[in-house]
Amino acid sequence: MIRDWWTTGPHGVRVFGNDVAHGDFVAESTKEEAEEALDVVGEVLNEVFQSPARIACRHAARQGGTGKPGAGGTEPARAMLGGSPAQSA
């Protein structure tokens, strides 16, 4: 499942960042634009790192592990989906 904002949000942040980094902007960025960019980046990081880690912890807890990252028994989220860490490397 891919959310609609994945097609526009991260691209907008990339363009915004490039404009700021290279001075290619006509008007100064607003506080609201900066906050929106941070919100999008936060969502991307959550989706890429936090969400899979939560799923892996829940899976490990069901399998008799601790359910805590780095505490043993925690498998990557892809293992829950039928793959093994060795298969994905």
C-alpha positions as semicolon CSV with decimal commas, in nm:
position;residue;x (nm);y (nm);z (nm)
1;M;0,000;0,000;0,000
2;I;0,146;0,333;-0,105
3;R;-0,011;0,647;0,034
4;D;-0,087;0,927;-0,210
5;W;0,139;1,173;-0,030
6;W;0,444;0,956;-0,110
7;T;0,419;1,078;-0,469
8;T;0,426;1,446;-0,375
9;G;0,546;1,501;-0,017
10;P;0,904;1,373;-0,036
11;H;0,950;1,527;-0,383
12;G;0,835;1,862;-0,247
13;V;1,085;1,839;0,038
14;R;1,362;1,753;-0,210
15;V;1,279;2,057;-0,425
16;F;1,246;2,280;-0,118
17;G;1,582;2,158;0,014
18;N;1,755;2,206;-0,319
19;D;1,617;2,557;-0,353
20;V;1,735;2,651;-0,004
21;A;2,073;2,481;-0,040
22;H;2,150;2,643;-0,375
23;G;1,985;2,982;-0,322
24;D;1,736;2,920;-0,605
25;F;1,440;3,080;-0,430
26;V;1,264;3,403;-0,509
27;A;1,116;3,467;-0,164
28;E;1,245;3,369;0,176
29;S;1,104;3,044;0,311
30;T;0,832;3,072;0,571
31;K;0,822;2,905;0,909
32;E;0,518;2,708;0,790
33;E;0,707;2,573;0,486
34;A;0,995;2,463;0,705
35;E;0,759;2,296;0,954
36;E;0,577;2,118;0,671
37;A;0,908;1,990;0,532
38;L;1,006;1,861;0,877
39;D;0,667;1,692;0,915
40;V;0,708;1,513;0,582
41;V;1,062;1,401;0,668
42;G;0,935;1,279;1,005
43;E;0,666;1,073;0,832
44;V;0,921;0,924;0,592
45;L;1,154;0,828;0,877
46;N;0,865;0,680;1,072
47;E;0,753;0,474;0,773
48;V;1,103;0,354;0,684
49;F;1,243;0,285;1,031
50;Q;0,994;0,304;1,316
51;S;0,700;0,116;1,167
52;P;0,905;-0,190;1,058
53;A;1,076;-0,197;1,399
54;R;0,741;-0,194;1,581
55;I;0,616;-0,479;1,361
56;A;0,935;-0,679;1,420
57;C;0,908;-0,629;1,797
58;R;0,546;-0,743;1,801
59;H;0,636;-1,046;1,592
60;A;0,928;-1,132;1,820
61;A;0,706;-1,103;2,127
62;R;0,457;-1,347;1,971
63;Q;0,744;-1,585;1,894
64;G;0,867;-1,583;2,254
65;G;1,127;-1,308;2,224
66;T;1,136;-0,999;2,436
67;G;0,980;-0,770;2,180
68;K;1,252;-0,515;2,251
69;P;1,496;-0,408;1,980
70;G;1,844;-0,548;2,032
71;A;1,736;-0,769;2,320
72;G;1,751;-1,099;2,136
73;G;1,473;-1,279;1,959
74;T;1,382;-0,978;1,746
75;E;1,361;-1,059;1,376
76;P;1,346;-0,807;1,093
77;A;0,997;-0,723;0,976
78;R;1,062;-0,893;0,642
79;A;1,079;-1,228;0,821
80;M;0,720;-1,174;0,929
81;L;0,628;-1,142;0,563
82;G;0,775;-1,481;0,475
83;G;1,134;-1,391;0,396
84;S;1,441;-1,451;0,600
85;P;1,727;-1,208;0,658
86;A;1,956;-1,432;0,452
87;Q;1,716;-1,427;0,157
88;S;1,701;-1,049;0,141
89;A;2,077;-0,990;0,147
